[in-house]
Amino acid sequence: MKNLARILIGIVLFLIVLGAIVIFSARGYSFFISHIGKVIFSTAAFILFAVIPYKHYKNISKYMLVGIILALVYTLFSPAVKGASRWMNLGFMSFQPSEFAKIFLLIHLAVLIEKKGDSIKDFNSGLKYMLLWIGVVCLLIFVQPNVSTTIIVASTSFVLLYVAGARVLHLGGIVGSIAVLGGIGAMAFPHSRGRILSFINSITEGGSINLQVLQSKIALGSGGLFGLGIGKSRQSDLFLPEPHNDFVFSVVGEELGFFGALAILFAYMAIFFVGLLIAKKAKDDFGQLLAFGISFTIVMSAFIHVAVGLGLLPTTGITLPFISFGGTSIIIFSISLGILINIALISDKFREMKRARA
């Protein structure tokens, strides 16, 4: 497991270094310095959570989740930024509670699933309690509005329930109902309605979803097989909106080409598969579920970001893990990675103790 931890850290370091280089290329020195400051803070958070035994979260998971739910409620009354109330301002710093909700909900669901055991297969005695937490968190994120993060949180939660043994019939009916209600709700918000209709029109009438996606495709296409070279992106200078954040993958594709972009995708798949191996070898159900949930969240976020850049999904504000410029995002992914590494290291110690007793 120590080898798996080293592989995981090596892959993430590669992505972080690449992200810093691309951000410098896309937005210059000031953004680069700001990003490096966030990377340093994220590294400290990673080290801290890598040494805290993950079993300690069992006793405080409910309080963590209730705290972040209160923070989500607070954001509903905070000033809107770009049409959405997602930020909580503490004076000395601002952060998005929805990003913390991703990991806090995963932790509490893993606790509940381990505690309920096989009763998760029964709706009344097991599943409904978990659905209540999922519903509250997703609803509060959805009305910010933040449809894309809601989809990630809901998808990860339901996949975790499925892996834990919940009945497909129960989950299918609930997911179908949520999809219908969520679609109706998304059409109620002007910004999400515009993105959905633009995406539908791009399918029925051809063409690009919007100017952002058009410029993203131009960036990816102009990179060719081997790219224009680091620092030689043309689209990020004037044409591509948010080249350091929402469309950073497009800059990667332009500068590193098809093979460079493909290498990034393989890196995320490697994170997922290493995470699965850590989950499989974890010493308890809580560790297994938590490791799987973290790995799935990272790879799902990455592929949604990429799909948006390719015009395969409506435009969203999902960052590319460990690469995009974004304080809350990179901090939460670093914390999640730290927890995943801790699961691997503790599982190693547990097996060593068993061998010593044998």
FENUR-V17878 format. One line per field, one symbol per residue. ss: DSSP state (H for helix, E for strand, - for the rest). psi: psi as a letter, one per 40 degrees, with the letter a starting at -180 (. if undefined). Layout:
ss = ???
psi = ???
//
This chain:
ss = -HHHHHHHHHHHHHHHHHHHHHHHHHH-HHHHHHHHHHHHHHHHHHHHHHH--HHHHHHHHHHHHHHHHHHHHHH-----E--E--EEE----EEEHHHHHHHHHHHHHHHHHHHHHHHHH-HHHHHHHHHHHHHHHHHHHH----HHHHHHHHHHHHHHHHHH---HHHHHHHHHHHHHHHHHHH---HHHHHHHHHHHHHHHH-----HHHHHHHHHHHH------------HHHH---------HHHHHHHHHHHHHHHHHHHHHHHHHHHHHHHHHH---HHHHHHHHHHHHHHHHHHHHHHHHH-----------------HHHHHHHHHHHHHHHHHHHHHHHHHHHHHHH-
psi = ddddddddddddddddddddddddddeaddddddddddddddddddddedehhdddddeeddddddddddddddddeiiihfeigeihhedeiiihddddddddddddddddddddbeedehddedddddddddddddddddedigdddddddddddddddddeeihdddddddddddddddddddedhdddddddddddddddeiaidadddddddddddedadeieiheehddedddhifeecdfddddddddeadddddddddddddddddddddddeieidddddddddddddddddddddddddeeeiihifhihhedihhddddddddddddddddddddddddddddddd.
//
